[in-house]
Amino acid sequence: MAQQATPVRGARLGRALGPEPTAVGGVALLLPDGDEVSGRRPSPLLATASVRALGRRLARAGREEGLAAHVVHYRCRGWNGSEAHLARDASWAADEAVRRYGDVAVCLVGVGMGGRAALRAGGHEAVDSVVAIAPWLPDEDVAVPPEPVKQLAGRRVLIVHGTNDRRSDPELSFRLAARAKKANRDVCRFEVHTDGHGLHQYRDEVLALAEDFVLGALFGRAFSRPVADALAAPPPLGLRMPLAAGFGRSLRQ
């Protein structure tokens, strides 16, 4: 394993994406992808590219309810084993959101390694909901405790994964979702058939799904029928819900 360098800077929140609302009613914290092991500081533009489009979309769609969307800038690029730096940075960001905006609900939205950070930090008292897109999860090992899920109790959780992901094994996110569902009925997982780690083939549908879930979880908007069905369905049905082509064109119709 590569030697870990000591991170030298704290995490920070980027500027609010889109016009910052006068009265903030909820916060979406965007957690970019990262590396399994690295002490290097992330490149600001490259590191946030995976979440900025989604953050802008959320800010635009949630403007009336006062949604503030911020990208979390990690102190370093790596998860780094038991240090779990990215999850710690996600928890710090939730603290910072409360410090800035008061008692508001927070949704953690992570991609890749950021998806793992969102799931791990989901137990923060301010966190209302979690979105993990193509989450990177460690291989299961009988000698190592499994990735925790108890912290997700009481949160709404959405996991989205491409079935052809060669970087983040989709079967691992299914198994985690199945364990989480036993303690928390408000867990759903969508599969994007034939798509890979970046979910480029069905990008519009994935963004629309995340928007539907975040605004429903934070502000009580009615979930679209597929999301409502996935949350209500028993496993494995609600954890292998196919994301239909054209999803975003018929939201709430």
N, C-alpha and C positions, 0 to 999 in steps of 0.2 A: 504494500500500500504506500502511496506517495506520502512524504512527510508533510505534516500540516503546519502552515505558518500561523502565527498568532494574529488574529484580526486586530486592526489598529484604530478603526473608527466605529462609532455607533451607527445604528440604523437610523433612517430618517424617512419622513413622508414627503413624497413629491407634491408639487402644487396641485390644487384641486383641478381635475380634468373638466373642462367646460366652465361656464359661469358658475361661481360658487354661490349657492343659494343664500338668501338673506337669513332665513330660519332653517336650520338643518334638522331634518326629521329622521335621518338614517344615514349610515355610512357604509360604503363598499370599499374594502381594502383589497387591492389587486396585488397578488403575490406572484412574481415572475418565476420562471424556471431557474434552476441552478445546477450545481454539480454535486456529485456524491462526496468528493473530498477536494477542498481547495480553501486556502487562506487568502487568495487574491481578492482584491476589491473588484466588484463588477463594473463593467463598462456601462455608464448610465444609459446610453441609447440602445445598445445591443441587448442589455439585460432586460430592459422593460418592453422591448418590441412585442413580446408574446402576449402582453396584457393591455397595452395602451388602447388598441381599437375597441376591445370589450369595455374598458373603463369609460371611454368617451361615449359609447353607445348607452351604457347604464346611466351616466350623468344626464344625457339628453332625455332618455325615456323617463327618468325619475325626477325631472326638474320640478314638476308641480308639487310633488310630495316633499321636496327639499332634500334630495339625495346628494350627498357629497361623496365623490369618488376620488381616491388617492392611490397612486402606485407606491408600494413599499420598496424602498431602496435598502437592500441588505448591507450589513457591515462587511460581509465577504460572500463569495460565490458558493461555498460548500456547506453541506449538511454537517459533515465532519463527525460521524459516529455518534457517540453518546453526548457530545456537545450539542447536537441538534440546533446549530446556530440559526437556521432559517425559521424553525418553529419559535425559538426565543425572540427573534426579530418580529415575527407575526404577533406574538403576545405583547411585545413592547408597543407595536403599532396600535393594537386595540386599546392599550392604556392611553396612548397619545390621543387617539380619537375621543376618548372620554374626557381627557383634560381639555381638549379644544372645544368640544361641542356639548359637553354635559352628558346627561343620562339619555343617550340615544342607542338604538339597536345597531349592531355591527354585523355585516356579512363578510366573511373571509372568502375570497375568490382566488384560487390558486391554479397554476398551470404546471404540469410536470412535477419537479421537485417542490415547487410552490404549492402544488396540490397536496403533497404530503404534509407540508408545513401548515396548510389550512386545516387539515384533518387533525393534526396533532395539537394545534393551538385552539381547537374548537371549544375546549372547555372553559375558556376565559369567560368571566361572568357577564361581560358586555356582548358576547357573541350570540346572536340569534339564529344564525344559519351559516352553512358552509357549502361552497361549490368547489369541487375538485375535478379539474379537466385533465384527462390523461395523467393521473397522478403516478409519480414514480414511487414504487414501494419496494422494500428489500425482499430478496428471496426468503422464503420460509425456511427456518432452520430449527430442528428440534432442540438444539442446544441454546437457542436464543429466544427470549420471550417474544410472542407475536406483537405486531404493531397494535398499540392500544386503541380501544374503541369506547370505553366507558365514559370518556370525557364528552362524547357526542350526545349523551342522553339529554333530552329536552331541546335539542336543536333540530331544525330541518336540514337535511343533508341531500345534496345532489352530486352524483358522480357521473361523469361522461367519459367514455373510452372508445377508441377505435379498435375494431376487432383485428386489424392488421398492424397494430402497434408493435414495432420491433425493439423499441427502447424501453418502454414501460409495459410489462406483461399485463394485459387486460384481465387475465384470470386471477391475478393477485388482488386487483381492485374489486372483483366480484366476491372473492372470499372475505375480504375485509367488510364489504357491504353486508354480506350474509351474517357475519358476526355482529355487526352494529345493529342490524335489523332485529335481532333477538332482544335487545335492550331498548330499542327506540323504533317505534313504528314509522316515524317520519323520515325514513331513509328511502331514496329511490336511486336507480342507476340506469342510464341509457347507453345502449351500444350503437355505435356508428359503423355499420357494416361496410367492410372493404376499405375503410379509411385508416391512415397511419397515425403516427405520434402527433404530427402537427395539425391533424384534422383539417387539411386544406381542401379536400374534395367537397366536404359539406360544411364549410366554414360559416356560411350565412345561417344554416340551420342550428349550428352549435351556439352561435352568438344569440340567436333568437330564443333558444331554450334557456340559456343562462339569464337573459333579460326577464323572461317570463317567471322564472323561479325566484330571482332576487327580489323583484318588485312585489311578487306575491308574498314572500316570506317577510320582508321588511315592512310593507305597508298594507298588507291585507287585501291586495288585489286578488280577484278570483284567478286561480291557476287555470291554465289551458286544460282541456280534457285529457290529453296524454299525460301531463304531469300529475293531475289529480288521480288518474287511474293508476299510475305507477306508485304513488304514495300509498294508495289504498290496497293494492294487490299484495297477496302473500308471496313470500319467496318461493321459487326463484322468479316468478313472473315479473314482479315489480323491480327486479334487479337485473333483468335482461331485456328491458323494454327497447324495442328498436326505434331509433330516431328516424322518422319518416322524411323522405325528400320533400322539400317545400314546406317544412314545418312552419317557418315564420310567416308564410303568406296567409295563413288562416287562423292566426291567434285569436282565441276567445270567440270564434264564430260557431 
